[in-house]
Amino acid sequence: MTVAPAEVFAALGDPHRLALVQQLSREGQATATTLAAPMPVSRQAVTKHLQVLEGAGLLRSRRTGREVLYVVHPDALARQARWLDDIAAAWERRLAGVKAAAEKGAS
């Protein structure tokens, strides 16, 4: 599933969701109850945030008994990092062109 970068960045734009991704990156996997413990919001709110992150392709979940375990989907994050790298490279090329034109005009 490929998700548009805007949806991914919108999901990561919320500080609670960003904190959840960071916490899952450190811990590997966790339940909503475990993730909610250090957060200033309810477990139900954390569950909704996790659903948004999963919808954006950033997390995966699996049921084990009565619990749902969440884990970061690193491929989705890598795809967005490559997208940002492509934009940065395009800007570097543009800036190099401006610099070359300025240096040519100065000589």
C-alpha positions in Angstrom: 0.0 0.0 0.0 1.4 3.3 -1.1 0.2 6.3 0.8 0.5 9.9 -0.4 3.3 11.9 1.3 0.7 14.5 2.5 -1.2 11.8 4.4 1.9 10.5 6.0 3.1 14.0 7.1 -0.3 14.9 8.3 -0.3 11.8 10.5 3.1 12.7 11.8 2.2 16.3 12.3 0.3 15.6 15.5 2.7 15.6 18.5 1.0 12.7 20.1 1.3 10.5 17.0 4.9 11.5 16.5 5.6 10.5 20.1 3.9 7.2 19.5 6.0 6.4 16.5 9.1 7.4 18.4 8.1 5.2 21.4 7.4 2.2 19.1 10.7 2.7 17.3 12.4 2.4 20.7 10.4 -0.5 22.1 9.8 -2.5 18.9 6.2 -3.4 19.6 3.6 -2.5 22.2 -0.1 -2.4 22.9 -2.3 0.7 23.1 -2.4 0.3 26.9 1.3 0.2 27.2 1.7 3.2 24.8 -0.9 5.2 26.7 0.8 4.9 30.1 3.3 7.8 29.6 0.9 9.9 27.5 -1.2 12.8 28.7 -4.3 11.4 26.8 -6.6 8.4 27.4 -6.0 4.9 26.0 -9.0 5.5 23.7 -7.4 8.6 22.3 -4.1 6.7 21.8 -6.0 3.9 20.0 -7.5 6.5 17.6 -4.0 8.0 17.0 -2.7 4.5 16.3 -5.5 3.9 13.8 -4.5 7.2 12.0 -0.9 6.1 11.9 -1.8 2.6 10.6 -4.1 4.2 8.0 -1.1 6.3 6.8 0.9 3.1 6.4 3.3 4.0 9.2 2.3 1.2 11.6 1.1 -2.4 11.4 -1.0 -4.2 14.0 -1.6 -7.8 14.8 -4.0 -9.4 17.3 -2.5 -11.8 19.8 -5.3 -13.1 22.0 -7.2 -10.1 23.5 -4.4 -7.6 22.7 -3.4 -5.8 19.6 0.3 -5.2 19.2 1.5 -2.3 17.1 4.8 -2.1 15.3 6.4 0.6 13.1 6.4 -0.2 9.4 10.0 0.9 8.5 9.4 0.6 4.7 6.8 3.3 4.8 9.2 5.6 6.7 12.0 4.8 4.3 9.8 5.7 1.3 9.0 9.1 2.8 12.7 9.7 3.5 13.6 8.9 -0.1 10.8 11.3 -1.2 12.4 14.0 0.9 15.9 13.2 -0.4 14.6 13.6 -4.0 13.2 17.0 -3.2 16.4 18.0 -1.4 18.5 16.9 -4.4 16.3 18.9 -6.8 16.8 22.0 -4.7 20.6 21.4 -4.6 20.7 21.2 -8.4 18.7 24.4 -8.7 20.9 26.2 -6.2 24.0 25.0 -8.0 22.6 26.4 -11.2 21.9 29.7 -9.6 25.4 29.8 -8.1 27.0 28.9 -11.4 25.0 31.7 -13.2 26.0 34.2 -10.5 29.7 33.3 -10.7 29.6 33.5 -14.5 27.9 36.9 -14.4 30.4 38.1 -11.8 33.4 37.3 -14.0 
